[in-house]
Amino acid sequence: MPARSKRMYERRNAWLRTGDVTREQLQAIWKAYAGKCAYCGIPVMPRYTPCDPRGFDHVVPRIRGGKHTAMNIVVCCRRCNELKKDS
């Protein structure tokens, strides 16, 4: 496995291990939104799996006191996630 891929894999797994969110909850969130962005409604990149953190967003960012819980996570496309980080 190339070094970059290994780092990304480790980061993704670390993200999944933090907080109170399980893989099953992430899959349920993905299914509830039918794999579509909660903000704009477009389908999220098909390469994202239901447990890939790149396809999710914290409604209240963790840096602003948001928790890593199922109630604070939605499916989000990359564009909306990028736009939201500046606000």
Phi and psi restraints in degrees (range 20) as a CNS / XPLOR table:
assign (resid 1 and name C) (resid 2 and name N)
       (resid 2 and name CA) (resid 2 and name C) 1.0 -60.1 20.0 2
assign (resid 2 and name N) (resid 2 and name CA)
       (resid 2 and name C) (resid 3 and name N) 1.0 154.0 20.0 2
assign (resid 2 and name C) (resid 3 and name N)
       (resid 3 and name CA) (resid 3 and name C) 1.0 -58.8 20.0 2
assign (resid 3 and name N) (resid 3 and name CA)
       (resid 3 and name C) (resid 4 and name N) 1.0 -42.2 20.0 2
assign (resid 3 and name C) (resid 4 and name N)
       (resid 4 and name CA) (resid 4 and name C) 1.0 -64.4 20.0 2
assign (resid 4 and name N) (resid 4 and name CA)
       (resid 4 and name C) (resid 5 and name N) 1.0 -44.1 20.0 2
assign (resid 4 and name C) (resid 5 and name N)
       (resid 5 and name CA) (resid 5 and name C) 1.0 -62.9 20.0 2
assign (resid 5 and name N) (resid 5 and name CA)
       (resid 5 and name C) (resid 6 and name N) 1.0 -38.2 20.0 2
assign (resid 5 and name C) (resid 6 and name N)
       (resid 6 and name CA) (resid 6 and name C) 1.0 -65.6 20.0 2
assign (resid 6 and name N) (resid 6 and name CA)
       (resid 6 and name C) (resid 7 and name N) 1.0 -42.2 20.0 2
assign (resid 6 and name C) (resid 7 and name N)
       (resid 7 and name CA) (resid 7 and name C) 1.0 -62.7 20.0 2
assign (resid 7 and name N) (resid 7 and name CA)
       (resid 7 and name C) (resid 8 and name N) 1.0 -43.4 20.0 2
assign (resid 7 and name C) (resid 8 and name N)
       (resid 8 and name CA) (resid 8 and name C) 1.0 -64.2 20.0 2
assign (resid 8 and name N) (resid 8 and name CA)
       (resid 8 and name C) (resid 9 and name N) 1.0 -40.7 20.0 2
assign (resid 8 and name C) (resid 9 and name N)
       (resid 9 and name CA) (resid 9 and name C) 1.0 -62.1 20.0 2
assign (resid 9 and name N) (resid 9 and name CA)
       (resid 9 and name C) (resid 10 and name N) 1.0 -43.8 20.0 2
assign (resid 9 and name C) (resid 10 and name N)
       (resid 10 and name CA) (resid 10 and name C) 1.0 -66.2 20.0 2
assign (resid 10 and name N) (resid 10 and name CA)
       (resid 10 and name C) (resid 11 and name N) 1.0 -40.7 20.0 2
assign (resid 10 and name C) (resid 11 and name N)
       (resid 11 and name CA) (resid 11 and name C) 1.0 -62.9 20.0 2
assign (resid 11 and name N) (resid 11 and name CA)
       (resid 11 and name C) (resid 12 and name N) 1.0 -43.9 20.0 2
assign (resid 11 and name C) (resid 12 and name N)
       (resid 12 and name CA) (resid 12 and name C) 1.0 -62.0 20.0 2
assign (resid 12 and name N) (resid 12 and name CA)
       (resid 12 and name C) (resid 13 and name N) 1.0 -44.4 20.0 2
assign (resid 12 and name C) (resid 13 and name N)
       (resid 13 and name CA) (resid 13 and name C) 1.0 -67.3 20.0 2
assign (resid 13 and name N) (resid 13 and name CA)
       (resid 13 and name C) (resid 14 and name N) 1.0 -35.5 20.0 2
assign (resid 13 and name C) (resid 14 and name N)
       (resid 14 and name CA) (resid 14 and name C) 1.0 -64.7 20.0 2
assign (resid 14 and name N) (resid 14 and name CA)
       (resid 14 and name C) (resid 15 and name N) 1.0 -39.5 20.0 2
assign (resid 14 and name C) (resid 15 and name N)
       (resid 15 and name CA) (resid 15 and name C) 1.0 -62.2 20.0 2
assign (resid 15 and name N) (resid 15 and name CA)
       (resid 15 and name C) (resid 16 and name N) 1.0 -40.7 20.0 2
assign (resid 15 and name C) (resid 16 and name N)
       (resid 16 and name CA) (resid 16 and name C) 1.0 -69.7 20.0 2
assign (resid 16 and name N) (resid 16 and name CA)
       (resid 16 and name C) (resid 17 and name N) 1.0 -26.9 20.0 2
assign (resid 16 and name C) (resid 17 and name N)
       (resid 17 and name CA) (resid 17 and name C) 1.0 -82.2 20.0 2
assign (resid 17 and name N) (resid 17 and name CA)
       (resid 17 and name C) (resid 18 and name N) 1.0 -18.5 20.0 2
assign (resid 17 and name C) (resid 18 and name N)
       (resid 18 and name CA) (resid 18 and name C) 1.0 -84.6 20.0 2
assign (resid 18 and name N) (resid 18 and name CA)
       (resid 18 and name C) (resid 19 and name N) 1.0 150.6 20.0 2
assign (resid 18 and name C) (resid 19 and name N)
       (resid 19 and name CA) (resid 19 and name C) 1.0 76.4 20.0 2
assign (resid 19 and name N) (resid 19 and name CA)
       (resid 19 and name C) (resid 20 and name N) 1.0 -163.4 20.0 2
assign (resid 19 and name C) (resid 20 and name N)
       (resid 20 and name CA) (resid 20 and name C) 1.0 -107.1 20.0 2
assign (resid 20 and name N) (resid 20 and name CA)
       (resid 20 and name C) (resid 21 and name N) 1.0 15.9 20.0 2
assign (resid 20 and name C) (resid 21 and name N)
       (resid 21 and name CA) (resid 21 and name C) 1.0 -97.7 20.0 2
assign (resid 21 and name N) (resid 21 and name CA)
       (resid 21 and name C) (resid 22 and name N) 1.0 129.6 20.0 2
assign (resid 21 and name C) (resid 22 and name N)
       (resid 22 and name CA) (resid 22 and name C) 1.0 -99.4 20.0 2
assign (resid 22 and name N) (resid 22 and name CA)
       (resid 22 and name C) (resid 23 and name N) 1.0 165.5 20.0 2
assign (resid 22 and name C) (resid 23 and name N)
       (resid 23 and name CA) (resid 23 and name C) 1.0 -58.6 20.0 2
assign (resid 23 and name N) (resid 23 and name CA)
       (resid 23 and name C) (resid 24 and name N) 1.0 -39.3 20.0 2
assign (resid 23 and name C) (resid 24 and name N)
       (resid 24 and name CA) (resid 24 and name C) 1.0 -63.6 20.0 2
assign (resid 24 and name N) (resid 24 and name CA)
       (resid 24 and name C) (resid 25 and name N) 1.0 -39.3 20.0 2
assign (resid 24 and name C) (resid 25 and name N)
       (resid 25 and name CA) (resid 25 and name C) 1.0 -66.4 20.0 2
assign (resid 25 and name N) (resid 25 and name CA)
       (resid 25 and name C) (resid 26 and name N) 1.0 -40.9 20.0 2
assign (resid 25 and name C) (resid 26 and name N)
       (resid 26 and name CA) (resid 26 and name C) 1.0 -62.8 20.0 2
assign (resid 26 and name N) (resid 26 and name CA)
       (resid 26 and name C) (resid 27 and name N) 1.0 -41.6 20.0 2
assign (resid 26 and name C) (resid 27 and name N)
       (resid 27 and name CA) (resid 27 and name C) 1.0 -63.8 20.0 2
assign (resid 27 and name N) (resid 27 and name CA)
       (resid 27 and name C) (resid 28 and name N) 1.0 -37.6 20.0 2
assign (resid 27 and name C) (resid 28 and name N)
       (resid 28 and name CA) (resid 28 and name C) 1.0 -67.2 20.0 2
assign (resid 28 and name N) (resid 28 and name CA)
       (resid 28 and name C) (resid 29 and name N) 1.0 -39.4 20.0 2
assign (resid 28 and name C) (resid 29 and name N)
       (resid 29 and name CA) (resid 29 and name C) 1.0 -63.4 20.0 2
assign (resid 29 and name N) (resid 29 and name CA)
       (resid 29 and name C) (resid 30 and name N) 1.0 -45.5 20.0 2
assign (resid 29 and name C) (resid 30 and name N)
       (resid 30 and name CA) (resid 30 and name C) 1.0 -58.3 20.0 2
assign (resid 30 and name N) (resid 30 and name CA)
       (resid 30 and name C) (resid 31 and name N) 1.0 -44.7 20.0 2
assign (resid 30 and name C) (resid 31 and name N)
       (resid 31 and name CA) (resid 31 and name C) 1.0 -67.3 20.0 2
assign (resid 31 and name N) (resid 31 and name CA)
       (resid 31 and name C) (resid 32 and name N) 1.0 -38.8 20.0 2
assign (resid 31 and name C) (resid 32 and name N)
       (resid 32 and name CA) (resid 32 and name C) 1.0 -62.5 20.0 2
assign (resid 32 and name N) (resid 32 and name CA)
       (resid 32 and name C) (resid 33 and name N) 1.0 -35.6 20.0 2
assign (resid 32 and name C) (resid 33 and name N)
       (resid 33 and name CA) (resid 33 and name C) 1.0 -93.5 20.0 2
assign (resid 33 and name N) (resid 33 and name CA)
       (resid 33 and name C) (resid 34 and name N) 1.0 2.7 20.0 2
assign (resid 33 and name C) (resid 34 and name N)
       (resid 34 and name CA) (resid 34 and name C) 1.0 54.3 20.0 2
assign (resid 34 and name N) (resid 34 and name CA)
       (resid 34 and name C) (resid 35 and name N) 1.0 31.8 20.0 2
assign (resid 34 and name C) (resid 35 and name N)
       (resid 35 and name CA) (resid 35 and name C) 1.0 71.9 20.0 2
assign (resid 35 and name N) (resid 35 and name CA)
       (resid 35 and name C) (resid 36 and name N) 1.0 16.2 20.0 2
assign (resid 35 and name C) (resid 36 and name N)
       (resid 36 and name CA) (resid 36 and name C) 1.0 -109.2 20.0 2
assign (resid 36 and name N) (resid 36 and name CA)
       (resid 36 and name C) (resid 37 and name N) 1.0 148.6 20.0 2
assign (resid 36 and name C) (resid 37 and name N)
       (resid 37 and name CA) (resid 37 and name C) 1.0 -60.8 20.0 2
assign (resid 37 and name N) (resid 37 and name CA)
       (resid 37 and name C) (resid 38 and name N) 1.0 134.0 20.0 2
assign (resid 37 and name C) (resid 38 and name N)
       (resid 38 and name CA) (resid 38 and name C) 1.0 -69.9 20.0 2
assign (resid 38 and name N) (resid 38 and name CA)
       (resid 38 and name C) (resid 39 and name N) 1.0 -21.8 20.0 2
assign (resid 38 and name C) (resid 39 and name N)
       (resid 39 and name CA) (resid 39 and name C) 1.0 -93.9 20.0 2
assign (resid 39 and name N) (resid 39 and name CA)
       (resid 39 and name C) (resid 40 and name N) 1.0 -45.4 20.0 2
assign (resid 39 and name C) (resid 40 and name N)
       (resid 40 and name CA) (resid 40 and name C) 1.0 -113.5 20.0 2
assign (resid 40 and name N) (resid 40 and name CA)
       (resid 40 and name C) (resid 41 and name N) 1.0 -15.1 20.0 2
assign (resid 40 and name C) (resid 41 and name N)
       (resid 41 and name CA) (resid 41 and name C) 1.0 84.6 20.0 2
assign (resid 41 and name N) (resid 41 and name CA)
       (resid 41 and name C) (resid 42 and name N) 1.0 0.6 20.0 2
assign (resid 41 and name C) (resid 42 and name N)
       (resid 42 and name CA) (resid 42 and name C) 1.0 -80.2 20.0 2
assign (resid 42 and name N) (resid 42 and name CA)
       (resid 42 and name C) (resid 43 and name N) 1.0 152.2 20.0 2
assign (resid 42 and name C) (resid 43 and name N)
       (resid 43 and name CA) (resid 43 and name C) 1.0 -61.5 20.0 2
assign (resid 43 and name N) (resid 43 and name CA)
       (resid 43 and name C) (resid 44 and name N) 1.0 135.3 20.0 2
assign (resid 43 and name C) (resid 44 and name N)
       (resid 44 and name CA) (resid 44 and name C) 1.0 -74.7 20.0 2
assign (resid 44 and name N) (resid 44 and name CA)
       (resid 44 and name C) (resid 45 and name N) 1.0 149.5 20.0 2
assign (resid 44 and name C) (resid 45 and name N)
       (resid 45 and name CA) (resid 45 and name C) 1.0 -41.5 20.0 2
assign (resid 45 and name N) (resid 45 and name CA)
       (resid 45 and name C) (resid 46 and name N) 1.0 129.5 20.0 2
assign (resid 45 and name C) (resid 46 and name N)
       (resid 46 and name CA) (resid 46 and name C) 1.0 -65.4 20.0 2
assign (resid 46 and name N) (resid 46 and name CA)
       (resid 46 and name C) (resid 47 and name N) 1.0 -18.6 20.0 2
assign (resid 46 and name C) (resid 47 and name N)
       (resid 47 and name CA) (resid 47 and name C) 1.0 -74.2 20.0 2
assign (resid 47 and name N) (resid 47 and name CA)
       (resid 47 and name C) (resid 48 and name N) 1.0 -16.3 20.0 2
assign (resid 47 and name C) (resid 48 and name N)
       (resid 48 and name CA) (resid 48 and name C) 1.0 -77.5 20.0 2
assign (resid 48 and name N) (resid 48 and name CA)
       (resid 48 and name C) (resid 49 and name N) 1.0 133.8 20.0 2
assign (resid 48 and name C) (resid 49 and name N)
       (resid 49 and name CA) (resid 49 and name C) 1.0 -93.9 20.0 2
assign (resid 49 and name N) (resid 49 and name CA)
       (resid 49 and name C) (resid 50 and name N) 1.0 166.9 20.0 2
assign (resid 49 and name C) (resid 50 and name N)
       (resid 50 and name CA) (resid 50 and name C) 1.0 -62.1 20.0 2
assign (resid 50 and name N) (resid 50 and name CA)
       (resid 50 and name C) (resid 51 and name N) 1.0 -8.4 20.0 2
assign (resid 50 and name C) (resid 51 and name N)
       (resid 51 and name CA) (resid 51 and name C) 1.0 -118.4 20.0 2
assign (resid 51 and name N) (resid 51 and name CA)
       (resid 51 and name C) (resid 52 and name N) 1.0 9.5 20.0 2
assign (resid 51 and name C) (resid 52 and name N)
       (resid 52 and name CA) (resid 52 and name C) 1.0 -84.3 20.0 2
assign (resid 52 and name N) (resid 52 and name CA)
       (resid 52 and name C) (resid 53 and name N) 1.0 121.4 20.0 2
assign (resid 52 and name C) (resid 53 and name N)
       (resid 53 and name CA) (resid 53 and name C) 1.0 -61.4 20.0 2
assign (resid 53 and name N) (resid 53 and name CA)
       (resid 53 and name C) (resid 54 and name N) 1.0 -19.2 20.0 2
assign (resid 53 and name C) (resid 54 and name N)
       (resid 54 and name CA) (resid 54 and name C) 1.0 -68.8 20.0 2
assign (resid 54 and name N) (resid 54 and name CA)
       (resid 54 and name C) (resid 55 and name N) 1.0 -14.8 20.0 2
assign (resid 54 and name C) (resid 55 and name N)
       (resid 55 and name CA) (resid 55 and name C) 1.0 -100.0 20.0 2
assign (resid 55 and name N) (resid 55 and name CA)
       (resid 55 and name C) (resid 56 and name N) 1.0 9.7 20.0 2
assign (resid 55 and name C) (resid 56 and name N)
       (resid 56 and name CA) (resid 56 and name C) 1.0 -127.4 20.0 2
assign (resid 56 and name N) (resid 56 and name CA)
       (resid 56 and name C) (resid 57 and name N) 1.0 161.8 20.0 2
assign (resid 56 and name C) (resid 57 and name N)
       (resid 57 and name CA) (resid 57 and name C) 1.0 -143.8 20.0 2
assign (resid 57 and name N) (resid 57 and name CA)
       (resid 57 and name C) (resid 58 and name N) 1.0 144.8 20.0 2
assign (resid 57 and name C) (resid 58 and name N)
       (resid 58 and name CA) (resid 58 and name C) 1.0 -84.3 20.0 2
assign (resid 58 and name N) (resid 58 and name CA)
       (resid 58 and name C) (resid 59 and name N) 1.0 125.6 20.0 2
assign (resid 58 and name C) (resid 59 and name N)
       (resid 59 and name CA) (resid 59 and name C) 1.0 -60.4 20.0 2
assign (resid 59 and name N) (resid 59 and name CA)
       (resid 59 and name C) (resid 60 and name N) 1.0 -52.6 20.0 2
assign (resid 59 and name C) (resid 60 and name N)
       (resid 60 and name CA) (resid 60 and name C) 1.0 -100.4 20.0 2
assign (resid 60 and name N) (resid 60 and name CA)
       (resid 60 and name C) (resid 61 and name N) 1.0 113.2 20.0 2
assign (resid 60 and name C) (resid 61 and name N)
       (resid 61 and name CA) (resid 61 and name C) 1.0 -56.2 20.0 2
assign (resid 61 and name N) (resid 61 and name CA)
       (resid 61 and name C) (resid 62 and name N) 1.0 146.5 20.0 2
assign (resid 61 and name C) (resid 62 and name N)
       (resid 62 and name CA) (resid 62 and name C) 1.0 -60.8 20.0 2
assign (resid 62 and name N) (resid 62 and name CA)
       (resid 62 and name C) (resid 63 and name N) 1.0 -34.3 20.0 2
assign (resid 62 and name C) (resid 63 and name N)
       (resid 63 and name CA) (resid 63 and name C) 1.0 -67.3 20.0 2
assign (resid 63 and name N) (resid 63 and name CA)
       (resid 63 and name C) (resid 64 and name N) 1.0 -20.3 20.0 2
assign (resid 63 and name C) (resid 64 and name N)
       (resid 64 and name CA) (resid 64 and name C) 1.0 -104.4 20.0 2
assign (resid 64 and name N) (resid 64 and name CA)
       (resid 64 and name C) (resid 65 and name N) 1.0 21.5 20.0 2
assign (resid 64 and name C) (resid 65 and name N)
       (resid 65 and name CA) (resid 65 and name C) 1.0 95.9 20.0 2
assign (resid 65 and name N) (resid 65 and name CA)
       (resid 65 and name C) (resid 66 and name N) 1.0 2.0 20.0 2
assign (resid 65 and name C) (resid 66 and name N)
       (resid 66 and name CA) (resid 66 and name C) 1.0 -68.8 20.0 2
assign (resid 66 and name N) (resid 66 and name CA)
       (resid 66 and name C) (resid 67 and name N) 1.0 149.2 20.0 2
assign (resid 66 and name C) (resid 67 and name N)
       (resid 67 and name CA) (resid 67 and name C) 1.0 -96.2 20.0 2
assign (resid 67 and name N) (resid 67 and name CA)
       (resid 67 and name C) (resid 68 and name N) 1.0 156.0 20.0 2
assign (resid 67 and name C) (resid 68 and name N)
       (resid 68 and name CA) (resid 68 and name C) 1.0 -92.2 20.0 2
assign (resid 68 and name N) (resid 68 and name CA)
       (resid 68 and name C) (resid 69 and name N) 1.0 71.0 20.0 2
assign (resid 68 and name C) (resid 69 and name N)
       (resid 69 and name CA) (resid 69 and name C) 1.0 -125.6 20.0 2
assign (resid 69 and name N) (resid 69 and name CA)
       (resid 69 and name C) (resid 70 and name N) 1.0 163.0 20.0 2
assign (resid 69 and name C) (resid 70 and name N)
       (resid 70 and name CA) (resid 70 and name C) 1.0 -61.9 20.0 2
assign (resid 70 and name N) (resid 70 and name CA)
       (resid 70 and name C) (resid 71 and name N) 1.0 -29.1 20.0 2
assign (resid 70 and name C) (resid 71 and name N)
       (resid 71 and name CA) (resid 71 and name C) 1.0 -72.5 20.0 2
assign (resid 71 and name N) (resid 71 and name CA)
       (resid 71 and name C) (resid 72 and name N) 1.0 -16.0 20.0 2
assign (resid 71 and name C) (resid 72 and name N)
       (resid 72 and name CA) (resid 72 and name C) 1.0 -109.7 20.0 2
assign (resid 72 and name N) (resid 72 and name CA)
       (resid 72 and name C) (resid 73 and name N) 1.0 10.2 20.0 2
assign (resid 72 and name C) (resid 73 and name N)
       (resid 73 and name CA) (resid 73 and name C) 1.0 -120.5 20.0 2
assign (resid 73 and name N) (resid 73 and name CA)
       (resid 73 and name C) (resid 74 and name N) 1.0 135.7 20.0 2
assign (resid 73 and name C) (resid 74 and name N)
       (resid 74 and name CA) (resid 74 and name C) 1.0 -133.5 20.0 2
assign (resid 74 and name N) (resid 74 and name CA)
       (resid 74 and name C) (resid 75 and name N) 1.0 161.8 20.0 2
assign (resid 74 and name C) (resid 75 and name N)
       (resid 75 and name CA) (resid 75 and name C) 1.0 -74.3 20.0 2
assign (resid 75 and name N) (resid 75 and name CA)
       (resid 75 and name C) (resid 76 and name N) 1.0 137.1 20.0 2
assign (resid 75 and name C) (resid 76 and name N)
       (resid 76 and name CA) (resid 76 and name C) 1.0 -148.8 20.0 2
assign (resid 76 and name N) (resid 76 and name CA)
       (resid 76 and name C) (resid 77 and name N) 1.0 136.5 20.0 2
assign (resid 76 and name C) (resid 77 and name N)
       (resid 77 and name CA) (resid 77 and name C) 1.0 -78.5 20.0 2
assign (resid 77 and name N) (resid 77 and name CA)
       (resid 77 and name C) (resid 78 and name N) 1.0 164.2 20.0 2
assign (resid 77 and name C) (resid 78 and name N)
       (resid 78 and name CA) (resid 78 and name C) 1.0 -62.1 20.0 2
assign (resid 78 and name N) (resid 78 and name CA)
       (resid 78 and name C) (resid 79 and name N) 1.0 -41.3 20.0 2
assign (resid 78 and name C) (resid 79 and name N)
       (resid 79 and name CA) (resid 79 and name C) 1.0 -60.5 20.0 2
assign (resid 79 and name N) (resid 79 and name CA)
       (resid 79 and name C) (resid 80 and name N) 1.0 -49.1 20.0 2
assign (resid 79 and name C) (resid 80 and name N)
       (resid 80 and name CA) (resid 80 and name C) 1.0 -65.5 20.0 2
assign (resid 80 and name N) (resid 80 and name CA)
       (resid 80 and name C) (resid 81 and name N) 1.0 -36.5 20.0 2
assign (resid 80 and name C) (resid 81 and name N)
       (resid 81 and name CA) (resid 81 and name C) 1.0 -65.0 20.0 2
assign (resid 81 and name N) (resid 81 and name CA)
       (resid 81 and name C) (resid 82 and name N) 1.0 -40.6 20.0 2
assign (resid 81 and name C) (resid 82 and name N)
       (resid 82 and name CA) (resid 82 and name C) 1.0 -66.1 20.0 2
assign (resid 82 and name N) (resid 82 and name CA)
       (resid 82 and name C) (resid 83 and name N) 1.0 -42.0 20.0 2
assign (resid 82 and name C) (resid 83 and name N)
       (resid 83 and name CA) (resid 83 and name C) 1.0 -65.7 20.0 2
assign (resid 83 and name N) (resid 83 and name CA)
       (resid 83 and name C) (resid 84 and name N) 1.0 -38.1 20.0 2
assign (resid 83 and name C) (resid 84 and name N)
       (resid 84 and name CA) (resid 84 and name C) 1.0 -70.2 20.0 2
assign (resid 84 and name N) (resid 84 and name CA)
       (resid 84 and name C) (resid 85 and name N) 1.0 -31.1 20.0 2
assign (resid 84 and name C) (resid 85 and name N)
       (resid 85 and name CA) (resid 85 and name C) 1.0 -66.8 20.0 2
assign (resid 85 and name N) (resid 85 and name CA)
       (resid 85 and name C) (resid 86 and name N) 1.0 -22.4 20.0 2
assign (resid 85 and name C) (resid 86 and name N)
       (resid 86 and name CA) (resid 86 and name C) 1.0 -83.7 20.0 2
assign (resid 86 and name N) (resid 86 and name CA)
       (resid 86 and name C) (resid 87 and name N) 1.0 -13.3 20.0 2
